[in-house]
Amino acid sequence: MTAWGYDKKRDSADERIEDAVFSLMATTDIPDIRVADVCHGAGVSRSTFYRHFDSVDQVVKGFEMDLLANMHDINGYALKARFGLAELDPTPTMIRRMELLQERRDKIVALNGPHGDPQFIHKATVLMHDHFRDRLADVPGSADYRDFYLAFVLAGHHNVIQYWLEERPDTPPEKVAGVLNRLFYAPFFLDESRARTSPTSPFGEK
């Protein structure tokens, strides 16, 4: 494990099989992807495929689990930092999240596409909801307001990322991280002078 997550050393056959599956996913639903077509695209035998994976679905789920595990590790480091005005700047952990997504852009776009895994967005949403809820746990105010805010902002968070990966992939991760941090955390600092003299927060009174 590295400082930012799993440094997974993978067999080259694993990588070729994964690449072939995601390439086929561009035009074919996951349950309809044939192992024979994967083997042809990966340049491996059927026996090699089954030495590494039980099914095409396992290839997809393995990628998802690895990506989400890396995101979870990054979130863990983010929680160690004190919440404050610095959140408005692109923090190292947010930049690393964006770099990870950019590195795996093609496969994430395929997962979110018409032939991908409709459950993936839900898994990612749950992961980030839990992280942001923990991140904001010490912010004064109503827990109910916080929950509604999280539901609202996470929808925008994922839409921004999807727009970036699909339409603006040349935008640097640092810039996207800065945009997301300001969109997400700005409500906490809209009235700094009031915040210094009042026990209230954007989420209502204590």
PyMOL commands that set and color helices and strands:
alter all, ss='L'
color gray80, all
select helices_A, chain A and resi 12-25+30-32+35-42+46-52+56-78+85-88+92-103+105-112+119-135+143-167+173-189+192-197
alter helices_A, ss='H'
color red, helices_A
deselect
rebuild
show_as cartoon
